[in-house]
Amino acid sequence: MDVQNFRQLQKTLANPAPLGLLGLGITTILLNLNNTGLFALDSMIIAMGLILGAYAQFIVGLLSWLRGNVFGFTAFIAYSLFWITLAGILIFMKVNIAGVPEYSELGYYLFGWSIFSVFMLIGSLRLNLAYILVFGSLTLLFVVLAIGNWLESVSLISLGGYLGILSGCLAIYSGFAIWLNEVFGRTVFPVGSRGEQR
């Protein structure tokens, strides 16, 4: 396939971002219901994280790559790997394959994801307000959870849980807004466009 035909193919591919944002949003809400203490950490959260959080976002990342969208490719592949590693940690803990991580170790794990989210936030400044709010709230979520784990503070982890619910709701709104705007060919739900919609 030559470059011109590939460019034509890219133009015809559907935007996968709404699915990725919905997967991110729903799984983030479910996980953070546990952080607030409202839900127990059970197989439902782990399964949703592995399938909707990891598998669906990985596919979305690959489709973003085909469309030439480096932002979507990086965001969705990386966050799918977050869900895989988190599910791995949780499953290993449940079946006692490896030791239970210390709070401080989880703090460093979460802080690493906060650094990644900061750079996604910087990239989102070129896109739209909806993405800025999603990646800004994700950054804040990871920072608060990291500090909460370092301090072994149940109240900070619970606060992080509520921030996570907010972040998940913002991701769901963004996903549905982009999808509905494309379906109707006009702005049904605003995303505060600053650049192109991804």
N, C-alpha and C positions, 0 to 999 in steps of 0.2 A: 504494500500500500504506500503510495507516495504521500508527500507532505500535504499537498492540496486536498487529497481525499481524506486524510486523517483530520485536517482542520474542519472539513465538512461534517465528518462523523462527530467531532467534538460538539459542534453546534446543535446536533440533533439529540444528544444525550440529555436525559432528564436531570434536573438538579437534585443530587442526593442529600444535600444539606438538611432539608426538613426531617428526614428519617434519622439522621445522625443526631440532630438537636433533640428530637423527641426521645430517642434512646438514652441520650445523656441526661435529659431532664427527668424522665420517669425513674430511672435507676438511682439518680442522685437523691431524689425525694425519698425513695424507699430506704436507702442506706441511712439517710440522715434522720429518718423517723426513729431508727435504732439509736443514733447518737443522742437524740433528745430524751431517750428512755421510754418513748411511747410504744415502740415495737421491740420484740426480742429479735436477736440476730438468728434467723432461721434459714431453712433451705430455700424458701421463696425469694429472699433477698439475694442469696448466693446465685440461684438459678437465673434470676432476672439480670444480675450483674454479668454473668458469663454469657448469656444468650443475647439479651437486648443491649446491654452495656458494652460487651466485648465483641461478639460476633457481628452484630448489625453495624456497629460503628466501624469495624474493620472493613467490611464491604463498602460502606459509605466512603471511607478513606481511599480505597482503591478506585472507586468510581470518580472521586474528586481528582485523583491523579490523572485518570483518562481524560478528564475535562480540562486538564492543565491548571488546576487550582491547587497551588502549593500550600496555601493556608489551610484549606479543608483537608488535604492529604495529611499534613502534619498533625493538625488538631485531632482528627477522628482516629487516625492510626494510633497516636500516642495515648489518647484517653481510652481506647479499646485495650491497650496494653496495661493501663492502670487497672482496669477492671479484671483482667486476667491475673495480674500479680496479686491484687487484693483478694480475689477469690482463692487463689493458691494459698495465700497466708491463712485465710479463714478455714479452708478445707484441711490444710496440714495441721492446724491447731485442733480441729474437731477430731481427726483420726489419730492424733498424737504421733505423726510421722516425724516432726521436728519440734524443737522446743517452742514454748510460747514466747513471742517477742516481748521485751521489756517496753514500758511506756516510752522511755527515751529513744529506743530503736524505732518505734512507730513514729515518734516525733520527727526523726531525721528522714524517714520514708516520706512522710507528709510534707515536710519542708522542701524536699527535692521536687515534689509536684507543685509546690507553690512557686518555686523559681521558674519551672516550665510555664506555669499559668501566667506569670508576669510577662513573659515574652509573647505569649499568645494575646494578652491584653494589649501590648504595644502594637502588635500586628493588626489587631481589630480596630485600632484608631483610624485606619484607612478604609474601613468597610462601612459599618453602620452602628447607630446607637444601641440597637438590640444586642449586637455582639459585644460591644464595650461593656454593657451591663452584665452579660453572661460571664465573660472572662474576668471582669473586675470582681464579681461576687465569688467566682470559683477561687480566685487568688486569695481573697479575704477568708474564705472557708478553709483552705488548706493552711494558711498562716495561723488562724485561730485554733484549728485542730492540732497543728504541730505544737504550738505553745501549750495547749491544754494537756497534751500527752507528756511534754517535757516536765510540766509542773504537776502532773497526775491530778489535774483539776477536773472533777466531774462537772462542775458548773460551766467551765470554759468549753468542755467537749459538748455539753448540752447547748450552749450558745452557738457553737459551730454547727450543731444539728439544725437549729432554726435558720442559720445563714444558708445551710445546704438546701433546705426546703425552698427558701426564697430563690436560690440559684437555679434549682430544678424547675421552678415555676417560670422563671425568666427564659430558660432554655426551651421549655414547652411552648411558651408564647411565641418565641422567635421562630421555632420550627413551623408552627401552624400559620404564623403571619407570612413567612416566605412562601409556604405552600399555597395558601389561599390567594395571595397577591399574584402568583404565577398562574393559578387556575383561572382567576377572573380577569387577568390582564390589566389590573389596576390596583391601587392601594386600598385594600379592604381593612387591614390592620397595619398601622405604620410601624416601620422599623428604624426610622430616622436615618435614611440613606445619606452616606457621606461619600461613598464610592460605589463600586458595583456590588450587587447582591451575590453572596456566595452561598 
